[in-house]
Amino acid sequence: MRDFDVIVIGGGHAGVEASFATARMGHSTLLLTLNKKMIANMPCNPHIGGSAKGVVVREIDALGGLMGKAADHHPLQIKMLNTGKGPGVQCLRSQQDKHLYPAYVQEVLESTPNLLVEEKEAVDFLVEGNAITGVVTSDGEQIHSKAVILTAGTYLNSRVYTGQEGKDQGPDGQKASLHLSGALKKLGLELWRLKTGTPPRVKKSTIDFSRGHIEEGMDGELAFSYETKVFTPKSSQLPCFLIYTSDETLRLIKDNLDSSALFDGTINSNGPRYCPSIESKVVRFADKPRHQIFLEPEFEEGESFYIQGFSTAMPRDIQEKMVHSLPGLEHAEILKYAYQIEYDAVKTTEFDSTLRCKKYEGLYFAGQVCGTSGYEEAAGLGLMAGINAVLRMEGKPPFILKRNEAYIGVMIDDLVTKGIDEPYRLLSSRAEYRLLLRHDNADERLTEYGHRFGLISEERYASYLKKEEDIAKAIEILRTTNVTDRAAMNAYFVEMGYPESDQGWKGAELLKRPRFRYVDIARMMPELSTFSFSENDILSLETKVKYEGYLVRQEKEAKSLLEREGIEIPEDFDYLHTDGLRLEARQKLDAVKPKTIAQASRISGVNPADVSILLLVLRKKGL
């Protein structure tokens, strides 16, 4: 009989981060996967980052996770999005090599102490009372553990559809996990059916790229990990291309809707609103004459191009006609046909803010089994589940990120408190404090935690503290010191479109002006010559100065939230028999079992009057 501290089921992005974290926190970990070669696979678009997601990857790295380093290892293209907008919505996006990204992750996991990776299928759970004590594998082995983290993703009872043709199969033609859903139901847990999809891939040498608009990457110190020091220059990056659907594309889709598994009743489950099939877009936005499509490489050395925005559930023969109706793809050879995939997920009412199952001790969920979509969301959940599993084993307080601390905290709070009716995707608009949750300051928000949990090395932590100290010193100099080189300052004024000035100006006063940059002001102030900042450090410094008023306001709002977060509700609070609460509020509160008054106030169906009654009852009980 074998025994581990932690068993992680599933080798996707959630399973990778969960197992990497628990092993590095000093606990023996077994990662079970159906296929070692598919660990960290990217069955959909092989890109990392994007709106809000790019910040999540930075947060994962600041906590000591792996995804950021893997994304920086060999990006095919990388760029900063929304550079013309405020810092609260700027984020990185990179196109990854579908072979090299997972190869890097697999190599890291294989060399991680305390971590054993095995190619075995978990089919059931070992149960003692209300505790999960391990798993049973398909060959009959019983493996014991103190915690089990389920990260089976879209493999959980999955079924793939191309038109009306359906197969019990996982992504990329892999074996599905067909037994664990039954095991979860046997435990009395509620599951629901979700779906997602992926577009065709086409052969590079058969595409006429001259018909598209080239989309290039960027130069600069662009990286997801704070430890990355070698950056990929634009000259080494591969281009993507923008095209649009044609009139013929739309006609083909409208004429063949009854052939799509999404419209003929074959698939009835909910899919991601923000990544719909092309036929769903054509129906939903019937007034639009065309839709954007991006052609993106899947490999540096390979022929496969991904048709971003062209997910479909059409049969193969219709897919061919649709692809050939796109400009530049008239003679494109299809390497892989599109498919839709249905899978099981766990209802969000079954787990708490630590991602622990409410009904059973020792069972955690992470990734798409929690109802999310996307590699980045999955990785963030995996990291949090791993950390919390270890903390509970060690008898330590749980790790719950607040909404003003991280997008990861926003995501988990949304899942647990608000619930979902479709695969959840992170967006910057979901965060009410997004100016506090920036790309540039993820380390400032989270490195302290990563270091506390043993996931951030002493060397990295010392480097972080030194950087924060230098930025604070530089800002203080800017606030208190006048620019002494008046000639250079006036020349800069003229360059920026301002009249010359005879008065003295402090560095911070200049930096707050539109388009004024720290690097230019620092050249006029010898007091700043001792500091050597990276591009990310400068972005952080400039944001602190330029947006000082907005930051102070959001910090005050967040402080008010924290006061309510401090009012805790006992786990055994009897909502169903609390006088004064409306019936809907009683049911919603009992299902979610919020930990604090602030969390209770965010539950859909709970109004301010219900919250007031809760506060009154807690005060009467002296809580």
C-alpha positions as CSV (number, residue, x, y, z in Angstrom):
1,M,0.0,0.0,0.0
2,R,1.3,3.4,-1.0
3,D,0.7,6.6,0.9
4,F,1.2,10.2,-0.1
5,D,0.5,13.6,1.5
6,V,-1.3,14.8,-1.7
7,I,-2.7,13.1,-4.8
8,V,-3.5,15.3,-7.7
9,I,-5.8,13.9,-10.4
10,G,-5.2,15.4,-13.8
11,G,-2.1,16.9,-15.6
12,G,-3.6,20.0,-17.1
13,H,-2.6,23.5,-16.1
14,A,-4.5,23.2,-12.7
15,G,-2.9,19.9,-11.9
16,V,0.5,21.2,-12.8
17,E,0.3,24.2,-10.4
18,A,-1.3,22.2,-7.6
19,S,1.3,19.4,-7.7
20,F,4.2,21.8,-8.2
21,A,3.1,23.9,-5.1
22,T,2.4,21.0,-2.7
23,A,5.7,19.3,-3.6
24,R,7.7,22.5,-3.2
25,M,5.9,23.1,0.2
26,G,7.6,19.9,1.4
27,H,4.8,17.4,1.0
28,S,5.0,14.1,-0.9
29,T,2.8,14.5,-4.0
30,L,1.6,12.0,-6.6
31,L,0.3,13.5,-9.9
32,L,-1.9,11.0,-11.8
33,T,-2.4,11.6,-15.5
34,L,-3.9,9.6,-18.4
35,N,-0.9,10.5,-20.6
36,K,2.4,12.0,-19.4
37,K,3.0,13.4,-22.9
38,M,-0.1,15.5,-22.6
39,I,0.8,17.2,-19.3
40,A,0.3,21.0,-19.7
41,N,-1.2,20.4,-23.2
42,M,-2.9,23.3,-24.9
43,P,-5.8,21.6,-26.8
44,C,-7.3,25.0,-27.8
45,N,-5.3,28.1,-28.8
46,P,-1.7,27.8,-27.6
47,H,-1.6,31.3,-26.1
48,I,-1.1,32.6,-22.6
49,G,-2.5,35.8,-21.2
50,G,-4.8,38.4,-22.6
51,S,-7.4,40.6,-20.9
52,A,-7.2,40.0,-17.1
53,K,-5.7,36.6,-17.8
54,G,-2.2,38.1,-18.4
55,V,-2.4,39.6,-14.9
56,V,-3.4,36.3,-13.5
57,V,-0.2,34.7,-14.9
58,R,1.8,37.5,-13.2
59,E,0.0,36.7,-10.0
60,I,0.7,33.0,-10.3
61,D,4.4,33.9,-10.7
62,A,4.4,36.3,-7.8
63,L,3.1,33.5,-5.6
64,G,5.8,31.1,-6.8
65,G,3.9,29.2,-9.5
66,L,5.2,27.8,-12.8
67,M,3.0,29.2,-15.7
68,G,4.8,32.5,-16.1
69,K,8.3,30.9,-16.4
70,A,6.9,28.4,-18.9
71,A,5.3,31.1,-21.0
72,D,8.6,33.0,-21.1
73,H,10.6,30.0,-22.0
74,H,10.1,30.2,-25.8
75,P,7.2,32.5,-26.9
76,L,6.4,32.6,-30.6
77,Q,5.1,36.1,-30.1
78,I,4.5,38.5,-27.2
79,K,2.9,41.8,-26.8
80,M,1.4,44.2,-24.3
81,L,-2.3,44.8,-24.9
82,N,-4.2,48.0,-24.3
83,T,-1.1,50.2,-24.1
84,G,-3.2,53.2,-25.2
85,K,-5.4,52.8,-22.2
86,G,-4.9,53.1,-18.5
87,P,-2.6,50.7,-16.4
88,G,-5.6,49.0,-14.9
89,V,-6.4,47.1,-18.2
90,Q,-2.9,46.7,-19.6
91,C,-1.7,43.0,-19.8
92,L,0.6,40.7,-21.6
93,R,-0.4,38.1,-24.3
94,S,1.9,35.6,-25.8
95,Q,1.6,32.9,-28.5
96,Q,3.2,29.7,-27.4
97,D,4.7,26.7,-29.2
98,K,2.3,23.9,-28.6
99,H,5.2,21.4,-28.3
100,L,7.8,23.4,-26.4
101,Y,5.5,24.8,-23.7
102,P,4.4,21.4,-22.3
103,A,7.9,20.0,-22.9
104,Y,9.3,22.6,-20.6
105,V,6.6,22.0,-17.9
106,Q,7.1,18.3,-18.1
107,E,10.8,18.6,-17.6
108,V,10.4,20.8,-14.6
109,L,7.9,18.5,-12.9
110,E,10.0,15.4,-13.5
111,S,12.9,17.1,-11.7
112,T,10.9,18.6,-8.8
113,P,11.7,16.9,-5.4
114,N,8.7,15.3,-3.5
115,L,6.8,14.9,-6.8
116,L,6.1,11.6,-8.5
117,V,4.3,11.7,-11.9
118,E,2.5,8.5,-12.9
119,E,0.5,7.5,-15.9
120,K,-2.6,6.0,-14.2
121,E,-6.3,6.6,-14.2
122,A,-8.1,7.3,-10.9
123,V,-11.6,5.8,-11.0
124,D,-12.9,6.2,-7.4
125,F,-12.2,7.7,-4.0
126,L,-11.3,6.1,-0.7
127,V,-13.7,7.3,1.9
128,E,-13.7,7.0,5.7
129,G,-16.7,8.7,7.3
130,N,-16.8,12.2,5.8
131,A,-13.2,12.2,4.7
132,I,-11.5,11.4,1.4
133,T,-8.4,9.3,2.2
134,G,-7.1,8.5,-1.2
135,V,-8.0,7.1,-4.6
136,V,-8.6,3.8,-6.4
137,T,-6.9,3.4,-9.8
138,S,-8.2,1.5,-12.9
139,D,-5.8,-1.4,-12.1
140,G,-7.3,-1.8,-8.6
141,E,-4.6,-0.2,-6.6
142,Q,-5.6,1.8,-3.5
143,I,-3.4,4.8,-2.9
144,H,-3.8,6.7,0.4
145,S,-3.3,10.4,1.0
146,K,-4.2,13.2,3.3
147,A,-5.6,15.3,0.5
148,V,-6.9,14.7,-3.0
149,I,-7.1,17.5,-5.6
150,L,-9.3,16.8,-8.6
151,T,-8.2,18.7,-11.7
152,A,-9.6,16.5,-14.4
153,G,-10.7,19.5,-16.5
154,T,-12.6,18.8,-19.8
155,Y,-11.7,15.1,-19.6
156,L,-14.4,14.5,-16.9
157,N,-17.0,12.3,-18.6
158,S,-16.2,14.1,-21.8
159,R,-17.8,13.6,-25.2
160,V,-16.5,15.1,-28.4
161,Y,-18.8,16.2,-31.3
162,T,-18.1,17.0,-34.9
163,G,-21.6,17.6,-36.4
164,Q,-23.8,14.8,-35.1
165,E,-20.9,12.4,-34.7
166,G,-20.1,11.9,-31.0
167,K,-17.4,10.0,-29.2
168,D,-16.5,9.4,-25.6
169,Q,-13.2,11.2,-25.9
170,G,-11.1,13.9,-24.3
171,P,-9.4,16.9,-26.0
172,D,-7.1,16.3,-28.9
173,G,-8.4,12.7,-29.3
174,Q,-7.2,11.7,-25.9
175,K,-8.9,9.1,-23.6
176,A,-11.7,10.5,-21.4
177,S,-12.1,10.1,-17.7
178,L,-15.4,8.2,-17.6
179,H,-15.5,6.9,-14.0
180,L,-14.9,9.8,-11.7
181,S,-18.2,11.5,-12.4
182,G,-20.0,8.5,-11.1
183,A,-17.7,8.4,-8.0
184,L,-18.5,12.1,-7.3
185,K,-22.3,11.5,-7.7
186,K,-21.9,8.5,-5.3
187,L,-20.5,10.9,-2.8
188,G,-23.7,13.0,-3.1
189,L,-22.0,15.9,-5.0
190,E,-24.0,17.8,-7.7
191,L,-22.5,18.0,-11.2
192,W,-23.6,19.8,-14.3
193,R,-22.8,19.6,-18.0
194,L,-20.7,22.3,-19.7
195,K,-19.2,22.6,-23.2
196,T,-16.5,24.3,-25.1
197,G,-15.1,24.1,-28.6
198,T,-12.1,24.5,-30.8
199,P,-11.7,25.6,-34.5
200,P,-10.0,23.8,-37.4
201,R,-6.2,23.9,-37.9
202,V,-4.9,24.5,-41.4
203,K,-1.6,24.0,-43.2
204,K,0.7,27.0,-43.3
205,S,2.0,26.4,-46.8
206,T,-1.5,26.4,-48.2
207,I,-2.5,29.9,-46.8
208,D,-2.2,33.1,-48.9
209,F,-1.1,35.4,-46.1
210,S,-1.1,38.4,-48.4
211,R,-4.9,38.5,-48.0
212,G,-4.6,39.2,-44.3
213,H,-3.4,42.1,-42.1
214,I,-0.1,41.3,-40.3
215,E,-0.2,41.4,-36.5
216,E,3.3,41.6,-35.0
217,G,4.6,41.2,-31.5
218,M,6.6,43.9,-29.6
219,D,10.1,44.6,-28.5
220,G,10.9,45.4,-24.9
221,E,11.4,43.7,-21.5
222,L,8.2,41.7,-21.9
223,A,7.8,38.7,-19.6
224,F,5.3,37.1,-17.3
225,S,7.8,36.0,-14.7
226,Y,9.6,38.5,-12.5
227,E,12.6,36.3,-12.7
228,T,12.9,36.3,-16.5
229,K,16.0,38.3,-17.5
230,V,16.3,37.2,-21.2
231,F,13.6,38.6,-23.5
232,T,12.4,37.6,-26.9
233,P,13.1,40.4,-29.4
234,K,10.5,41.2,-32.0
235,S,12.9,40.1,-34.8
236,S,12.7,36.6,-33.4
237,Q,8.9,36.5,-33.1
238,L,6.4,35.1,-35.6
239,P,3.6,37.2,-37.0
240,C,-0.2,36.5,-36.7
241,F,-2.7,37.6,-39.3
242,L,-6.1,39.3,-39.2
243,I,-8.8,38.4,-41.7
244,Y,-12.6,38.6,-41.8
245,T,-15.4,36.3,-42.7
246,S,-16.8,36.7,-46.2
247,D,-20.4,36.9,-47.4
248,E,-20.1,33.3,-48.5
249,T,-19.0,32.3,-45.0
250,L,-22.1,33.7,-43.4
251,R,-24.3,32.2,-46.1
252,L,-22.8,28.7,-45.6
253,I,-23.4,29.0,-41.8
254,K,-27.0,30.2,-42.1
255,D,-27.9,27.6,-44.6
256,N,-26.4,24.7,-42.6
257,L,-27.4,25.6,-39.0
258,D,-29.5,22.4,-38.8
259,S,-26.3,20.4,-39.3
260,S,-24.5,22.0,-36.3
261,A,-24.6,20.0,-33.1
262,L,-25.1,23.3,-31.3
263,F,-28.4,24.0,-33.1
264,D,-29.9,20.5,-33.9
265,G,-30.4,19.6,-30.2
266,T,-27.4,17.3,-30.0
267,I,-25.6,19.6,-27.5
268,N,-27.8,21.4,-24.9
269,S,-25.1,22.3,-22.3
270,N,-23.9,25.8,-21.6
271,G,-20.8,27.1,-23.3
272,P,-18.5,30.1,-22.7
273,R,-20.2,33.4,-23.7
274,Y,-16.9,35.1,-24.5
275,C,-15.6,32.4,-26.7
276,P,-18.6,31.3,-28.8
277,S,-18.7,29.2,-32.0
278,I,-18.8,31.0,-35.3
279,E,-22.4,29.9,-35.9
280,S,-23.4,31.2,-32.5
281,K,-21.9,34.6,-33.4
282,V,-23.6,34.7,-36.8
283,V,-27.0,34.0,-35.1
284,R,-26.5,36.2,-32.1
285,F,-25.1,39.2,-34.1
286,A,-27.3,38.7,-37.2
287,D,-26.8,42.4,-38.2
288,K,-23.0,42.2,-38.4
289,P,-21.8,41.9,-42.0
290,R,-18.5,40.2,-41.0
291,H,-16.5,38.8,-38.0
292,Q,-12.9,39.0,-37.1
293,I,-10.7,35.9,-37.6
294,F,-7.0,35.6,-36.5
295,L,-4.6,33.2,-38.0
296,E,-2.0,32.2,-35.4
297,P,0.9,29.7,-35.5
298,E,0.9,26.7,-33.2
299,F,4.6,25.8,-33.7
300,E,7.8,27.5,-34.5
301,E,8.9,24.5,-36.7
302,G,5.6,23.2,-38.1
303,E,2.8,23.8,-40.5
304,S,-0.2,24.1,-38.2
305,F,-2.1,27.4,-38.0
306,Y,-4.9,28.0,-35.6
307,I,-8.1,29.8,-36.9
308,Q,-8.9,31.9,-33.8
309,G,-12.6,32.9,-33.7
310,F,-13.8,30.1,-35.9
311,S,-14.8,27.4,-33.4
312,T,-17.7,25.3,-34.9
313,A,-19.8,22.2,-34.4
314,M,-20.4,21.7,-38.1
315,P,-19.7,18.4,-39.9
316,R,-16.4,18.0,-41.7
317,D,-17.7,18.6,-45.2
318,I,-19.4,21.9,-44.1
319,Q,-16.2,22.9,-42.2
320,E,-14.2,22.5,-45.4
321,K,-16.5,24.8,-47.3
322,M,-16.5,27.3,-44.5
323,V,-12.7,27.4,-44.3
324,H,-12.4,27.8,-48.0
325,S,-14.7,30.8,-48.0
326,L,-12.3,32.8,-45.9
327,P,-9.9,35.2,-47.7
328,G,-6.5,33.6,-48.2
329,L,-7.8,30.2,-47.2
330,E,-9.5,29.3,-50.5
331,H,-7.0,26.4,-51.0
332,A,-6.1,25.7,-47.4
333,E,-5.6,22.2,-46.4
334,I,-7.3,21.3,-43.1
335,L,-4.9,19.5,-40.7
336,K,-7.4,19.0,-37.9
337,Y,-11.2,19.5,-37.9
338,A,-13.0,21.6,-35.3
339,Y,-15.0,19.9,-32.6
340,Q,-17.1,20.7,-29.6
341,I,-16.6,18.9,-26.3
342,E,-19.1,18.4,-23.4
343,Y,-17.9,17.5,-20.0
344,D,-18.9,17.4,-16.3
345,A,-18.1,20.1,-13.8
346,V,-18.8,20.4,-10.1
347,K,-21.5,22.9,-9.0
348,T,-19.9,25.9,-7.3
349,T,-22.0,25.4,-4.2
350,E,-20.0,22.2,-3.5
351,F,-16.8,23.9,-2.6
352,D,-15.7,26.8,-0.4
353,S,-13.3,29.7,-0.8
354,T,-10.4,27.5,-0.2
355,L,-11.6,25.2,-3.0
356,R,-12.2,22.4,-0.5
357,C,-15.3,20.3,-0.8
358,K,-17.8,21.3,1.8
359,K,-19.1,17.8,2.4
360,Y,-15.9,15.9,2.6
361,E,-12.6,16.6,4.4
362,G,-9.5,16.2,2.2
363,L,-11.1,16.7,-1.2
364,Y,-10.3,19.8,-3.3
365,F,-11.3,21.0,-6.8
366,A,-9.4,23.1,-9.3
367,G,-9.5,24.1,-12.9
368,Q,-12.4,23.6,-15.3
369,V,-14.1,21.1,-13.0
370,C,-14.9,24.2,-11.0
371,G,-16.7,25.7,-14.0
372,T,-14.1,28.0,-15.3
373,S,-12.6,28.3,-18.8
374,G,-9.1,29.0,-19.9
375,Y,-5.6,27.8,-19.0
376,E,-4.8,30.8,-16.8
377,E,-7.9,30.5,-14.6
378,A,-7.2,26.8,-14.2
379,A,-3.6,27.4,-13.2
380,G,-4.6,30.0,-10.7
381,L,-7.2,27.7,-9.1
382,G,-4.7,24.8,-9.1
383,L,-2.1,26.9,-7.2
384,M,-4.7,28.0,-4.6
385,A,-6.0,24.5,-4.1
386,G,-2.5,23.2,-3.6
387,I,-1.6,25.9,-1.1
388,N,-4.8,25.4,0.9
389,A,-4.6,21.7,1.0
390,V,-1.1,21.9,2.5
391,L,-2.1,24.7,5.0
392,R,-5.1,22.6,6.2
393,M,-2.8,19.5,6.6
394,E,-0.4,21.6,8.7
395,G,-3.2,23.0,10.9
396,K,-2.6,26.6,9.6
397,P,-5.2,29.3,8.6
398,P,-6.5,29.1,5.1
399,F,-5.2,31.3,2.3
400,I,-8.1,33.3,0.8
401,L,-7.2,36.2,-1.5
402,K,-9.5,39.2,-1.2
403,R,-11.0,41.0,-4.2
404,N,-8.7,43.9,-3.8
405,E,-5.6,41.7,-3.6
406,A,-5.7,39.6,-6.9
407,Y,-7.8,38.7,-9.9
408,I,-7.4,35.1,-8.5
409,G,-9.3,36.3,-5.5
410,V,-12.0,38.0,-7.7
411,M,-12.4,34.7,-9.6
412,I,-12.8,32.4,-6.6
413,D,-15.2,34.9,-4.8
414,D,-17.3,35.1,-8.0
415,L,-17.5,31.3,-8.3
416,V,-18.3,30.6,-4.7
417,T,-20.4,33.7,-3.8
418,K,-22.2,34.6,-7.0
419,G,-22.3,31.3,-8.8
420,I,-22.2,30.8,-12.6
421,D,-24.5,29.5,-15.3
422,E,-21.8,29.1,-18.0
423,P,-18.0,28.5,-18.1
424,Y,-16.5,31.4,-16.2
425,R,-13.9,33.6,-17.8
426,L,-12.0,36.4,-16.1
427,L,-12.4,39.9,-17.4
428,S,-11.0,43.2,-16.2
429,S,-14.6,44.4,-15.8
430,R,-15.2,41.8,-13.1
431,A,-12.8,43.5,-10.8
432,E,-14.1,46.6,-9.0
433,Y,-10.5,47.5,-7.9
434,R,-8.7,46.8,-11.1
435,L,-6.4,49.8,-10.8
436,L,-5.0,48.1,-7.7
437,L,-4.8,44.8,-9.5
438,R,-2.3,45.8,-12.2
439,H,0.1,43.9,-14.4
440,D,3.1,45.8,-12.9
441,N,2.4,45.3,-9.2
442,A,1.5,41.6,-8.9
443,D,4.8,41.1,-7.0
444,E,4.0,43.9,-4.6
445,R,0.6,42.3,-3.9
446,L,1.6,38.7,-3.6
447,T,5.3,38.0,-3.2
448,E,5.0,38.2,0.6
449,Y,2.5,35.4,0.6
450,G,4.6,33.2,-1.8
451,H,7.7,33.7,0.4
452,R,5.7,32.8,3.6
453,F,4.5,29.5,2.0
454,G,8.1,28.6,0.9
455,L,7.4,29.1,-2.8
456,I,9.6,32.2,-3.3
457,S,13.3,31.7,-2.6
458,E,15.2,33.9,-0.1
459,E,17.3,35.3,-3.0
460,R,14.2,36.3,-5.0
461,Y,12.5,37.8,-1.9
462,A,15.6,39.9,-1.1
463,S,15.7,41.2,-4.7
464,Y,12.0,42.1,-4.4
465,L,12.4,44.0,-1.2
466,K,15.4,45.9,-2.6
467,K,13.3,46.9,-5.7
468,E,10.4,48.1,-3.6
469,E,12.8,50.1,-1.4
470,D,14.4,51.7,-4.4
471,I,11.1,52.7,-6.0
472,A,9.9,54.2,-2.7
473,K,13.2,56.2,-2.4
474,A,13.0,57.4,-6.0
475,I,9.3,58.5,-5.6
476,E,10.3,60.4,-2.4
477,I,13.1,62.2,-4.3
478,L,10.6,63.1,-7.1
479,R,8.1,64.5,-4.6
480,T,10.6,66.6,-2.6
481,T,13.3,67.7,-5.1
482,N,13.2,70.4,-7.8
483,V,14.6,69.7,-11.2
484,T,17.9,71.5,-11.2
485,D,18.8,71.3,-15.0
486,R,16.4,74.2,-16.1
487,A,17.7,74.2,-19.6
488,A,17.1,70.6,-20.1
489,M,13.7,70.9,-18.5
490,N,12.6,73.8,-20.7
491,A,13.8,71.9,-23.8
492,Y,11.6,69.0,-22.6
493,F,8.6,71.3,-22.1
494,V,8.9,72.5,-25.7
495,E,9.4,68.9,-27.0
496,M,6.1,67.9,-25.2
497,G,4.2,70.9,-26.5
498,Y,4.4,73.1,-23.4
499,P,5.8,76.7,-23.1
500,E,9.0,77.3,-21.3
501,S,8.8,78.0,-17.5
502,D,10.9,80.1,-15.1
503,Q,9.5,78.6,-12.0
504,G,10.9,75.5,-10.2
505,W,9.2,72.2,-10.7
506,K,9.5,69.1,-8.6
507,G,10.1,65.8,-10.4
508,A,6.7,64.4,-9.4
509,E,4.9,67.5,-10.7
510,L,6.4,67.0,-14.1
511,L,5.8,63.2,-14.1
512,K,2.1,63.7,-13.5
513,R,1.8,65.5,-16.8
514,P,0.4,63.5,-19.8
515,R,3.2,61.8,-21.8
516,F,6.0,62.9,-19.5
517,R,8.2,59.9,-18.7
518,Y,10.4,58.9,-15.7
519,V,13.4,58.1,-17.9
520,D,13.4,61.6,-19.4
521,I,13.0,63.4,-16.0
522,A,15.6,61.2,-14.4
523,R,18.2,62.5,-16.9
524,M,17.6,66.0,-15.5
525,M,17.9,64.9,-11.8
526,P,21.3,63.6,-10.8
527,E,19.7,62.6,-7.5
528,L,18.1,59.7,-9.4
529,S,21.3,58.5,-11.1
530,T,22.0,55.7,-8.6
531,F,18.8,53.8,-9.4
532,S,18.7,51.1,-12.1
533,F,15.1,50.1,-12.8
534,S,13.6,47.6,-15.3
535,E,10.9,48.6,-17.6
536,N,8.3,47.0,-15.3
537,D,9.8,48.9,-12.3
538,I,9.4,52.1,-14.2
539,L,5.8,51.3,-15.1
540,S,5.1,50.7,-11.5
541,L,6.8,53.9,-10.4
542,E,5.0,56.0,-13.0
543,T,1.6,54.5,-12.1
544,K,2.1,55.3,-8.4
545,V,2.9,58.9,-9.2
546,K,0.6,59.6,-12.2
547,Y,-2.5,57.9,-10.7
548,E,-1.9,58.7,-7.1
549,G,-5.3,60.3,-6.5
550,Y,-7.2,57.3,-8.1
551,L,-5.1,54.8,-6.2
552,V,-5.8,56.5,-2.9
553,R,-9.6,56.5,-3.6
554,Q,-9.6,52.8,-4.5
555,E,-7.6,51.9,-1.5
556,K,-10.1,53.7,0.7
557,E,-13.0,51.8,-0.9
558,A,-11.0,48.6,-0.4
559,K,-10.5,49.5,3.2
560,S,-14.2,49.8,3.7
561,L,-14.7,46.4,2.2
562,L,-12.0,44.9,4.5
563,E,-13.9,46.2,7.6
564,R,-16.9,44.1,6.5
565,E,-14.7,41.2,5.6
566,G,-13.5,41.3,9.3
567,I,-17.1,40.5,10.5
568,E,-17.0,36.7,10.4
569,I,-20.0,34.3,10.4
570,P,-19.7,31.0,12.2
571,E,-19.7,27.9,9.9
572,D,-22.7,26.4,11.7
573,F,-24.9,29.5,11.4
574,D,-28.5,28.5,10.9
575,Y,-29.7,30.6,8.0
576,L,-32.9,28.5,7.4
577,H,-34.3,29.3,10.8
578,T,-33.2,33.0,11.2
579,D,-36.3,35.2,11.6
580,G,-36.5,38.2,9.4
581,L,-34.6,36.8,6.5
582,R,-36.5,36.4,3.2
583,L,-37.0,32.8,2.0
584,E,-34.8,33.4,-1.1
585,A,-32.0,34.9,1.1
586,R,-32.2,31.9,3.5
587,Q,-31.8,29.4,0.7
588,K,-28.9,31.3,-1.0
589,L,-27.0,31.9,2.3
590,D,-27.5,28.3,3.3
591,A,-26.1,27.1,-0.1
592,V,-23.1,29.4,-0.1
593,K,-22.4,29.5,3.7
594,P,-20.5,32.8,3.5
595,K,-17.5,33.2,5.8
596,T,-18.0,37.0,6.3
597,I,-20.7,39.7,6.1
598,A,-19.0,41.2,3.1
599,Q,-19.2,37.8,1.2
600,A,-22.8,37.5,2.3
601,S,-23.6,40.9,0.8
602,R,-22.2,39.8,-2.6
603,I,-24.5,36.8,-3.0
604,S,-27.1,37.2,-5.7
605,G,-30.5,37.2,-4.0
606,V,-29.3,38.7,-0.7
607,N,-30.3,42.3,-0.3
608,P,-29.1,45.0,2.1
609,A,-32.0,44.4,4.5
610,D,-31.0,40.7,4.8
611,V,-27.5,41.8,5.6
612,S,-28.7,44.2,8.3
613,I,-30.7,41.3,9.9
614,L,-27.6,39.1,9.8
615,L,-25.6,41.8,11.5
616,L,-28.3,42.3,14.2
617,V,-28.4,38.5,14.9
618,L,-24.6,38.3,15.1
619,R,-24.5,41.2,17.6
620,K,-27.3,39.7,19.7
621,K,-25.3,36.5,19.9
622,G,-22.2,38.5,20.8
623,L,-20.3,37.3,17.7
